Amino acid sequence: VSQSRYLNEYVNQYGDPAKQPQKLIYKNINKIQITKKGKKPKEDQEEEKKENEKKLTTAKGQTLKAVIAYLKSKGLPSYDLVVLFEDVKEQEQKKAEENKKEADESLPPFMTYYDDVKRLYDTNEPEKIRQYLINKLLITANCRNQDLVATIIKTKNELDNMDEKKNYIYVNRNTVKFIRNDYKTAKAYGSKITTTSDEKMANAARIVYQHDENHNLIPEKYWHQNLSRFVHNSTFKLGETNIMKMYLKHYNSLSQAKKISDNRGTSLEKLQENYNIS
């Protein structure tokens, strides 16, 4: 949301802050009511959750930010408001950390989730099998949502003629190769291949291949819109970030953390910062 929206809300309710003493602005901001507009579904913001938690999201904090910027543009003082802004920022960060901790503690045990995943395979329903394969790749490759935009291939010729800017799932007998050329940190880490000898995963990939017209793991209509929502719904409304947290909590070992670091293309330091591992 742009700062202008918050500034306009303030002006509409209390008048021009450039003509008001800071003490009055301070009182007004504490009372302000911002008209809420439509938000993205929560599941569409999973990949950006950690960034969002660091931002000021209250009407008070955002309005302070907008008014301070406005006063500075007019060459007017904003010292008292800057102090208040820093205080609000600190409060918001503490609240975000509390909310994050509470949300993490409410997650189910990893094995409870994994049992649900295994049951998907037994349904013999093509879309449930697709769901099964999505979850298994998230678990075995520790990947992100965007990585799952992948095409299933079955021949050596297709493997040899891959587009080096796309992701593929190559299935050969009981072996699945998840080939990622397009992922968040590909420029730093290069292509990544996760190889799994798993009969059920290989069979699931063949079923998805057969029932998807374009042989895609994620239906093409979700590639550019609602990808996060599709994955969120496919993971029992957990999302890939929460699956990672559950996985790390369950295995709780340096060797697993290093494996995830390599699979995901991210440093151990980043994992520690974003997923609260020790």
ChimeraX attribute file (.defattr): number of C-alpha atoms within 10 A of each C-alpha:
attribute: neighborCount
match mode: 1-to-1
recipient: residues
	/A:1	8
	/A:2	8
	/A:3	15
	/A:4	13
	/A:5	15
	/A:6	24
	/A:7	22
	/A:8	16
	/A:9	17
	/A:10	23
	/A:11	14
	/A:12	10
	/A:13	12
	/A:14	15
	/A:15	14
	/A:16	14
	/A:17	18
	/A:18	18
	/A:19	10
	/A:20	11
	/A:21	11
	/A:22	16
	/A:23	10
	/A:24	11
	/A:25	22
	/A:26	15
	/A:27	10
	/A:28	16
	/A:29	19
	/A:30	13
	/A:31	11
	/A:32	16
	/A:33	14
	/A:34	15
	/A:35	9
	/A:36	7
	/A:37	7
	/A:38	5
	/A:39	7
	/A:40	8
	/A:41	11
	/A:42	11
	/A:43	19
	/A:44	19
	/A:45	15
	/A:46	20
	/A:47	16
	/A:48	10
	/A:49	15
	/A:50	16
	/A:51	11
	/A:52	13
	/A:53	17
	/A:54	15
	/A:55	14
	/A:56	20
	/A:57	15
	/A:58	13
	/A:59	19
	/A:60	21
	/A:61	22
	/A:62	23
	/A:63	26
	/A:64	26
	/A:65	19
	/A:66	18
	/A:67	25
	/A:68	23
	/A:69	16
	/A:70	18
	/A:71	15
	/A:72	12
	/A:73	9
	/A:74	10
	/A:75	10
	/A:76	13
	/A:77	14
	/A:78	17
	/A:79	11
	/A:80	13
	/A:81	19
	/A:82	14
	/A:83	11
	/A:84	15
	/A:85	20
	/A:86	14
	/A:87	12
	/A:88	18
	/A:89	20
	/A:90	14
	/A:91	14
	/A:92	19
	/A:93	15
	/A:94	14
	/A:95	13
	/A:96	19
	/A:97	14
	/A:98	12
	/A:99	13
	/A:100	14
	/A:101	12
	/A:102	11
	/A:103	11
	/A:104	15
	/A:105	11
	/A:106	8
	/A:107	14
	/A:108	13
	/A:109	14
	/A:110	18
	/A:111	12
	/A:112	9
	/A:113	18
	/A:114	15
	/A:115	10
	/A:116	13
	/A:117	22
	/A:118	16
	/A:119	13
	/A:120	19
	/A:121	21
	/A:122	12
	/A:123	11
	/A:124	12
	/A:125	12
	/A:126	18
	/A:127	17
	/A:128	19
	/A:129	26
	/A:130	25
	/A:131	24
	/A:132	24
	/A:133	26
	/A:134	22
	/A:135	25
	/A:136	17
	/A:137	20
	/A:138	20
	/A:139	16
	/A:140	15
	/A:141	22
	/A:142	23
	/A:143	21
	/A:144	20
	/A:145	22
	/A:146	18
	/A:147	22
	/A:148	25
	/A:149	23
	/A:150	24
	/A:151	20
	/A:152	24
	/A:153	21
	/A:154	16
	/A:155	11
	/A:156	11
	/A:157	9
	/A:158	13
	/A:159	15
	/A:160	8
	/A:161	8
	/A:162	14
	/A:163	11
	/A:164	12
	/A:165	11
	/A:166	16
	/A:167	24
	/A:168	26
	/A:169	28
	/A:170	23
	/A:171	26
	/A:172	17
	/A:173	12
	/A:174	13
	/A:175	17
	/A:176	25
	/A:177	19
	/A:178	24
	/A:179	22
	/A:180	24
	/A:181	23
	/A:182	21
	/A:183	23
	/A:184	16
	/A:185	13
	/A:186	15
	/A:187	11
	/A:188	9
	/A:189	15
	/A:190	12
	/A:191	18
	/A:192	20
	/A:193	16
	/A:194	15
	/A:195	16
	/A:196	17
	/A:197	14
	/A:198	13
	/A:199	13
	/A:200	19
	/A:201	22
	/A:202	21
	/A:203	20
	/A:204	23
	/A:205	27
	/A:206	20
	/A:207	18
	/A:208	23
	/A:209	22
	/A:210	14
	/A:211	13
	/A:212	17
	/A:213	10
	/A:214	14
	/A:215	20
	/A:216	22
	/A:217	21
	/A:218	23
	/A:219	17
	/A:220	17
	/A:221	9
	/A:222	14
	/A:223	15
	/A:224	10
	/A:225	11
	/A:226	14
	/A:227	21
	/A:228	24
	/A:229	20
	/A:230	20
	/A:231	25
	/A:232	21
	/A:233	14
	/A:234	21
	/A:235	21
	/A:236	13
	/A:237	13
	/A:238	18
	/A:239	25
	/A:240	23
	/A:241	22
	/A:242	20
	/A:243	22
	/A:244	20
	/A:245	18
	/A:246	22
	/A:247	21
	/A:248	21
	/A:249	16
	/A:250	12
	/A:251	12
	/A:252	13
	/A:253	13
	/A:254	13
	/A:255	10
	/A:256	13
	/A:257	20
	/A:258	15
	/A:259	16
	/A:260	23
	/A:261	17
	/A:262	16
	/A:263	17
	/A:264	21
	/A:265	21
	/A:266	16
	/A:267	14
	/A:268	17
	/A:269	11
	/A:270	12
	/A:271	20
	/A:272	12
	/A:273	12
	/A:274	14
	/A:275	18
	/A:276	13
	/A:277	17
	/A:278	12
